[in-house]
Amino acid sequence: MIQLTREDAVQFGRYFEEFEVGAVYKHWPGKTVTEYDDHLFCLLTMNHHPLHMDAHYAEQTTDFGKNVVVGNYIYSLLLGMSVPDVSGKAIANLEVESLKHVKPTFHGDTIYGETEVLDKTPSKSKDDRGVVYVETRGYKQDGTVVCVFRRKVMVPKKSYGLARGGEQPGRPEPKLS
């Protein structure tokens, strides 16, 4: 049996030591937002605003002339897209410092994201972790920025990961019988 090393495996998140201030992680793949995605998110979160749910209302009474995708879905989508690159090993998401919905998104738009590391600070109370400060930007297929948010994430150092089982802690081995 061939054993793959960490360098051979797909990375999911980063340890504190792996973050570099100024690095930009381009999240892949993008996601085309459908009317179903938008309506399901609105219904799950009880946001029944007609701007998002009623095509006739949006066509007749808004400047856009069509439904606008609810901004918190776009934020949530970008947050999820960033997990493999940023917070896949996170101990905790500590705060969202700012959230800006810059431009509207419509059904059929494809969202792409990238995250820039703005700063990183070792923990003062525990030497096995630190806080990474990042900005995530979401943009449409034509490059138009639609959402920007900044957050702080507590991530482990490698020593924390090794002490808790390494790259895939808790993963069982298959029983071949």
Solvent accessible surface area in square Angstrom, and as a share of the most:
residue,aa,sasa,rsa
1,M,209,0.93
2,I,153,0.78
3,Q,141,0.63
4,L,122,0.60
5,T,77,0.44
6,R,69,0.25
7,E,151,0.68
8,D,86,0.44
9,A,45,0.35
10,V,145,0.83
11,Q,66,0.29
12,F,110,0.46
13,G,0,0.00
14,R,41,0.15
15,Y,13,0.05
16,F,12,0.05
17,E,83,0.37
18,E,49,0.22
19,F,2,0.01
20,E,121,0.54
21,V,91,0.52
22,G,45,0.43
23,A,29,0.22
24,V,64,0.37
25,Y,25,0.09
26,K,142,0.60
27,H,5,0.02
28,W,205,0.72
29,P,88,0.55
30,G,19,0.19
31,K,70,0.30
32,T,65,0.38
33,V,0,0.00
34,T,61,0.35
35,E,87,0.39
36,Y,155,0.59
37,D,27,0.14
38,D,0,0.00
39,H,39,0.17
40,L,69,0.34
41,F,41,0.17
42,C,0,0.00
43,L,97,0.48
44,L,132,0.65
45,T,74,0.43
46,M,152,0.68
47,N,48,0.25
48,H,107,0.48
49,H,86,0.38
50,P,49,0.31
51,L,37,0.19
52,H,19,0.08
53,M,51,0.23
54,D,58,0.30
55,A,63,0.49
56,H,127,0.57
57,Y,74,0.28
58,A,0,0.00
59,E,107,0.48
60,Q,109,0.49
61,T,90,0.52
62,T,33,0.19
63,D,149,0.77
64,F,95,0.39
65,G,33,0.32
66,K,105,0.45
67,N,10,0.05
68,V,15,0.08
69,V,4,0.02
70,V,8,0.05
71,G,21,0.20
72,N,79,0.41
73,Y,26,0.10
74,I,5,0.03
75,Y,36,0.14
76,S,45,0.29
77,L,29,0.14
78,L,0,0.00
79,L,50,0.25
80,G,41,0.40
81,M,28,0.12
82,S,0,0.00
83,V,46,0.26
84,P,54,0.34
85,D,33,0.17
86,V,0,0.00
87,S,13,0.08
88,G,22,0.21
89,K,33,0.14
90,A,33,0.26
91,I,56,0.28
92,A,39,0.30
93,N,94,0.48
94,L,83,0.41
95,E,80,0.36
96,V,72,0.41
97,E,86,0.38
98,S,38,0.25
99,L,67,0.33
100,K,126,0.53
101,H,92,0.41
102,V,73,0.42
103,K,110,0.47
104,P,39,0.24
105,T,4,0.02
106,F,30,0.13
107,H,55,0.24
108,G,51,0.49
109,D,14,0.07
110,T,24,0.14
111,I,0,0.00
112,Y,60,0.23
113,G,1,0.01
114,E,24,0.11
115,T,0,0.00
116,E,46,0.21
117,V,1,0.00
118,L,45,0.22
119,D,68,0.35
120,K,56,0.24
121,T,63,0.37
122,P,75,0.47
123,S,29,0.19
124,K,198,0.84
125,S,102,0.66
126,K,105,0.45
127,D,121,0.63
128,D,27,0.14
129,R,31,0.11
130,G,0,0.00
131,V,35,0.20
132,V,0,0.00
133,Y,38,0.15
134,V,0,0.00
135,E,21,0.10
136,T,0,0.00
137,R,47,0.17
138,G,0,0.00
139,Y,52,0.20
140,K,24,0.10
141,Q,103,0.46
142,D,105,0.54
143,G,45,0.43
144,T,45,0.26
145,V,54,0.31
146,V,2,0.01
147,C,0,0.00
148,V,27,0.15
149,F,0,0.00
150,R,84,0.31
151,R,3,0.01
152,K,63,0.27
153,V,0,0.00
154,M,39,0.18
155,V,0,0.00
156,P,3,0.02
157,K,42,0.18
158,K,88,0.37
159,S,66,0.43
160,Y,41,0.16
161,G,8,0.08
162,L,135,0.67
163,A,82,0.63
164,R,125,0.46
165,G,56,0.54
166,G,16,0.15
167,E,65,0.29
168,Q,100,0.44
169,P,81,0.51
170,G,81,0.78
171,R,164,0.60
172,P,107,0.67
173,E,142,0.63
174,P,102,0.64
175,K,186,0.79
176,L,161,0.80
177,S,155,1.00
